[in-house]
Amino acid sequence: MTSTVTVLDEHKAALDERGYTVIPDVLSPERVAELRALLVERAAFEERDPSGWIRGGNQRIFNLISKGRPFRDVAEHPVAIEMMAHMLVDPDRQGEAMLAGHLDGIEFLLSSFSANITLPGCAAGVMHQDQVFVTPPWPGPMVGNVIWMIDDFTADNGATAIIPGTHTLTEPQCWPATDSLMGEPVTVTGKAGSAFVFNGVVLHQSGANTTADQRRHAILSYYCRPFIRQQENFTRVVTPELAAELSPTLRKLLGYETYFTLGYTDGYAKDLDLVADDPRAYA
């Protein structure tokens, strides 16, 4: 029987070679059903809310961290953590990380955590890269994604299209544009419960949903290196009560802990809610 470690090693190799991989059966059918039910309920609520986000045939649900423990479990899923550590943590910095106390290998942040629901009739999105805010030339991936397939991803219901091999690009590209691009887009399909992992440099787009009545649900976990500003300001949207319940891993992913000399509070490398307990803080 093939071990989980061996399977993930194979997917890490695929991630390195072509810039993406699909890991099947990561979430159980029971967990997928639970997450889908929560998304359907939340989408219906936000659809009635004037501030709800529906654009171009896509409905986005933001701040999933605050919208249910099952979502939070996905954000810190061990498979996502291991795949992001492989892609976003430089091997030659492991020694420095250990000296700084980052013994668990989590040298990255959760930049945003949302859901996307591709509605029937939705047109294909714009081909893009996720780290265009980084000044070129790019030394490699500064960000990475795990798209959790909550429905089957098919060519008909808007599965993501990707250009394999474009993770080696060192600057932003448009498509179609230059001869430097390596091939045509391919549609990434997979069964519900799969984790679709891809490099932030890869050119990709949401597909067109040509079905009459199928909504394609997905959870988008977007991670970044620890010195990059996050898309979502979790310290503002997460309540103090919820923050106190977060696991150590999730607190680190959301930016509640320091990284080397980054994220200090009043000169101290401590969590914000612990500084007041230090008698030196206001001496």
N, C-alpha and C positions, 0 to 999 in steps of 0.2 A: 504494500500500500504506500502511495506517495505521501511524504510528510508535508505539513503546511509550510515548513521552512523551504523545502525543495520547490514547491509550487511558487512561493513568493520570489524565490531566487530567479525562477524562469521569467516571471513577470517583470522583475527588475531589469533583467537582461533585455527584454522586449522594449521596456521604457527607454533604456539607454540607446538601443539600436534604431528605433523608429519614432520615439517621442511619445508613445502612448501604449496602453494595454487595457484589456478588459478582463477583470478577475470575476469569474462566475460564482454564484451561490455563496456570496459573502454574508448576506442577510438571509435569515430563514423566511419561509413563506409567511409564518405567523407575524414576524416583525415587519415584513413588507406590508401586510394587510393592515397592521396597526398604524404604521406611518401614513399609508394612503388614506385611511379613514380620517386621521387627524388633519391631513392636508385638504381633503375635500371639505371638511367642516370649516376649517379656517378660511379657505378660499371663498366659500359661500358667505361667510361673515364679512370678509374684507371687500367682496364684490359689492355689497350693499353700502359700504362705508365710502363717503366722498373722497377720502384720502387713499383709497385702495389703488393699487398700481396695476393697470392693464394697458399695455401699449403694443401696437403692431401685432395683435393676436396672441400675445404672451401675457400671462398673469404672474407677477412676481410676489412672493411672500417673504418679507425681510425679517431679520431679528428672530430667527427660529430658536436661538438659544433661550429666549424668554417664553417660548410657546409650547413647552412640554419636555419632560424628562426623556422620552424616547428620541427626540431630536438631539438633545445634548449627548446622549449615548453614541449617536452616529458621528458627531463632531470629533469625538475622541476615540473612535473605533481603532483597535490595535492594528488592523490592516492599513488604514489610512495613515496612522502614525508611522508605521514602518516604511511605507512607500514614500512618504514625504521626507522622512529622515534620509532615505537613500538618495533622493533627488536634490534636497535643499541643504544638506549638511556636508561641508567640505571635509573629506577624510583627514587632511593634514591639519585641521583645526581641532580634532578630537582631544588632543593633549591639553590645549588651552581651555577647551570647554570643561574638561575634568577639573582643572585647577579652579575654574570659576563655579564649580558645583553643579554643572549640568550633566550629571552622571546618567540621566535617563535618555540622553540623545535627543531631547526635544529642544532643538536650537532653531525653532521657527515658530511663527504665530498663525493663528486662524485670522485671516484678513476679513473675510465675510462668510456668512452662513445663511443661505436663503434657499427658497424653492422656486422652480420655474415650471409653470403649467402651460404647455403649448396647446392652444385651442384649435378646434377644427377649422380649416380654411386658412390657417396662419401661413404667411409666406416665409421663405427662408430668410435667415438673418444675414448680417454683413460678415464676410470673412475677416477675421481679425486675430491679433495676438494679445495676450493678457498682460504683457509687461512693457507696453509702449511708453509708459511714463519713465522708464529707466533710460538714462543717457547712453547711447551706443558709443563704442562697440560693446556688445554684451559679452560678459565673461562666461555666461551660461545661464541656467534658469534662476531667476530671482523669485519666481512664484510658481505654484503648481496647483492642480485641480484634482478633486475626486468628485465625479458626478455619480450619485447613487441612483440607479435605475429603479424607480418605484413602479413603473409600468414597463412592459417589454418595449425596447427601442426597436422600431421597424422603419423601413424606408418610407412607409406611407404615413406614419404618425409624427414625423418630424425629428427623427434621430439625428444626432450631431454628425456633421461632416467634418473631416479633418484631412490635412495634407501630410501624409507620413514623411518623416525625414526633415521637415522644416524646423525641427528643434535645434538644428545646427546653425541656423541663421544668427548673425551677429548684429542685426539692426532691423528696424521695422520694415515691413514689406506690405504692399497692396496686392490684391489678386483679382483678376489676372493682371500681371504687370511685367515682370522681367523674366529672363531666361534662367535666373538663379533659383527659381522654385523647382522643387523636385517632384514632378508628377502632378496628377489630377486629384481632386478631393475624393475620398472614399467615405461611404456612409458607415458609421459605427453602430452596429446592431448588437442586441444582447437581451437576455432574459431579466425580468424583474428580480431584484436582489443582487445584481451584479454591481461591481465597483469599476467605473471607467476612469482610469488615472491618466493624466496627460501633463506634459511639460508646458510651462507658461509661454514658451517661445513659439510653440506650434500654431500654425494658422488653422483656424477652425470657425465653424458657424453652426447655428441651430438650423435644422432642416425644415422643409415645408411640411405642414400637416395637411395632407390632401384627403384625409378621411372626412366623412360627413358627421360623425358623432363621437370620435375618440379624443379624449384629453390625455396628453402625455405628461405624466407627473415625474419630476426629478428633484433631488436635493443636491444643491451645489455647495460643496465645501472648498473654499478658496484659501490657500495657505501662502504665506510669504516669509522671506528671510527676516530675522528678528530685528533688523535695523531699518525696516521699511514701515512707513505709516500704514496702518490698517484701513481698509475701506469702511468698515463699520466701527464706530466709536463705542466699544462694548462697555467701557466704564461709565458711559452716560445712559445707555439703554438698559443695562442690567441693574435691577434694583439692589440695594444693599442686602436685603433679606435673601435674595437669590444668590448673590455673590458669596454669602456666608455658607451656602449649601454646595457650592461647586467643588468638584474633586480637585486635588492638587494638579493633576494633568490639565484639566480644563482651565484652571486659573492661570496656569503658565501659558496656555495657548491663547487666551484672551488678552494677555498683556498685563496681568496683575502682579507679575514679578519682574525683577530687574534682569537685564542681560548685560553682563560685564558692567560698564559704567552708564548704561542707558536705562532710563526709567526711574531714576532716583527720586525720592520724596524728601524735600528739605535737607538734602545732602546725605540721606541714609539709604542704603540698599535694602529696603524693607517694603513689605506690602503697605499700601496706603492706610489700611485700617489698623496696622500695628504700630505705626510711628508714634501715636499719642501715648502708647504704653511705655515708651522709652523715656526714662527720667531726664535724659540729656536733650530731648527734642526741643524743649522750650526753656532750657536753662538760661 
